[in-house]
């Protein structure tokens, strides 16, 4: 199945699409990417996984920007990495701010720096930051721009187990799982989690629920990024993503 079949093409140029409109409901997507030491140690196609990821991001980003002129025209991205240099916002101006022109950028303008790998896996801190940012952005858009917003979507990618800043295993994901469940029940949060080999399946299922967690059999970063794009679509559900991941093996 074509991973982009869920999208429709539109021909408007980026400059013709206003950052804030009165007729479209803004949607906020937080993409959280594990850049811990394992991404530098793991090999993918004879290269370091982090190098392959950067290579595939170069291919992927123009597609996201093109969809930002069509099916993703109402989407604002914030991208957070966790690993090298701790928890980092790498989208927009790189600051952990929900103000206009800061961490959130329209899909049509999404760009990312070259990512580096290293350090621990502060997954919990990254998810908590993303939750705080999307809530602050929702309030900002509603109060400053008087515009409707949709429920936020979190997309988590990891190949490891949550740790503290020093690399020690932590159970802090347990209260985080309860917080996420509350968001799901009161704010219609949707969370998709993709686990590549080495990930802690128990943690990912607890955070995203069994329905929202997708375990990948190998470190196919091109497929992973295409799945992320599908999961960003407005009307996609877990079953549609599951069919993309597992195909006839459902």
ABEGO torsion letter per residue (X at the ends): XBAAAABBBBABBAAABBABBAABBBBBBBBBBBABAAAAABBBGGBBAAAAAAAAAAAAAAAAAAAAABAAAABBBBBBBBEBGEBBBABEAGBBBABBGBABBBAAABBBBBBBBEEBBBAAAAAAAAAAAAAAAAAAAAAAAGBBBBBBBBBBBBABBBBBAAGBBBAAAAAAAAAAAAAAAAAGBBBBBBBBBGBBAAAAAAAAEAAABBBBABBBAAAAAAAAAAAABAABBAAAAAAAAAEAAX
